[in-house]
Amino acid sequence: MSDYVIIDTDVFSAITSSRATATRYEAVLRDKTQALTFVSIAELLYGARHAGWGERKRAPLRRTAGPDRDQRKGSGNKLGRLIHRVL
C-alpha cells in the first residue's frame, strides 16, 4: 500500500516550478502519493486567475492540481460536483 502525504500550496508550487527550494521536500515526498486539499486547489486556481493567466496557461495547472477523474465526474458526492463546477 502506498503512503500518502498532503502537500500545501507552497510545496506544490515549488515542486511544479522546479524551484531550488523543491529539493527540501524530496526525501519526504519520495515514494509517496501526493495529495492536495480542496483549499490548496482553490488557492492555486485563484492565484492563476488573479495573476491574469489565460486559459492556455491555466489548463496544465488544472490537469496537475485538479481532482482525479472520478471526482471531476462528481462520483455521486457533493464535493466532487462542486469541484467539477469550479474547474
Secondary structure as GFF3:
##gff-version 3
##sequence-region A 1 87
A	DSSP	beta_strand	3	6	.	.	.	ID=ss1
A	DSSP	alpha_helix	9	16	.	.	.	ID=ss2
A	DSSP	three_ten_helix	20	25	.	.	.	ID=ss3
A	DSSP	alpha_helix	26	29	.	.	.	ID=ss4
A	DSSP	beta_strand	32	35	.	.	.	ID=ss5
A	DSSP	alpha_helix	38	50	.	.	.	ID=ss6
A	DSSP	alpha_helix	55	65	.	.	.	ID=ss7
A	DSSP	alpha_helix	69	73	.	.	.	ID=ss8
A	DSSP	alpha_helix	78	86	.	.	.	ID=ss9
###
